[in-house]
Amino acid sequence: MRINLIVTFLLLACLGMATAVQAENFSVKPGDTIQKILEERTGKRVTLRLQGGEELTGKVRTVTKELVQLGELSGRDFFDAVVEMNRISAVIVLVKAIPISGI
């Protein structure tokens, strides 16, 4: 009985610690390019949609005129990716906060 009470208390405490992922203000300005948008998001998570339709989500590490390096890839935590700038068809950015578990 006592263990059930402790487990229930811990579960409720974890649910109470739910937080929200911070969303960003996002707007495109005249003269912006994919490169500029990615440079502004260095250190932040983005999703890149590639011309073939596949998507890569990760943290922007490095941006050059020709390449972008993504780290901490979703589903591949121990890998980085390097993508050619001319292969990117869209940059997807989280703009609305979503709740996540505090566990």
N, C-alpha and C positions, 0 to 999 in steps of 0.2 A: 504494500500500500504506500509506504513512504517513498519507494523508488519511483512509483508512478507519479506521485506528487512532484518529485524533483524533476523528472523528465518533462512533465507538463509545464512546470515553471520555466525550465530552460527553453523549451519550444516557444512559449509565449514571449520570452525575453528576446529570442532571435528574431521572431516576427516583428517585434516592436522596434528593432534596430534597422528595419528596412529603410533604405535611402534611395535617392533618385540620381541617375546619371545626369551630369551637367550638360545642358544643351548649349549651343553656341548661337550667337547672332550671326546670320549669314546673309551677305548681299554681294552681288556682282557689280563692280564699278567699271566705268568706261576704261578701256585699255587693259582689262584683266585678261590673263591667259591661264591655261591649266598650270603652267609653271608658277606663276605668281600666287594662285590660289593655294597650291601645295606648299609653297615657301611660307605662307602665312600660317599654315597648319603644322609646321615642323614641331614634333613632339606630341601631336594629337592623333587620334584615331580617325581614319577615313576609309571609305570603300571605293576602290577604283573599278569601274566597269571597263573592260577591255573590248576592243573591236570585235572579237570573236564571241562576245556575250558573257564570258566568264567574269567573275568578280573576285577581287582580293581585298580583304579587310585587314588593316594593320596600322601601326603607328608610323607616321612619316619620320624618317630618320635623316635622309639627305636628299636634296633636290639640286639637279644640275640642268643645263639646257637640254640635254639628251636623255637623262635617266632620273628615276626616283627610286629610292630605297625604302622599303617598308619593313619594319621589324615587328616582333610579337604578333605574327600572323594568327588570325582566328583559326582554331583547329590545328595549328602547327606552331605551337608556342616556342619551339626551339629553333625556328627557321626565320630567315629574312628573305626578301624577294627584291629583285631589281627589275624594273619595268621600263621599257622604252617610252619616252614621253609621247611619241607619235602613235603609239598603240592604245592610248587611253581615250575612250569615247565619253566618259563621264566621271566626275568626282562626286561621291555621295557623302553628305555630312549630316550628322545627327543634329536636328534643330529643335526637337521637342523632348523634354525630360521624360524618362521612363523609370518606373520603380524597379529596383533590384534588391535582392536579399542581402542583408548585412553579414551573412555567414562567410 
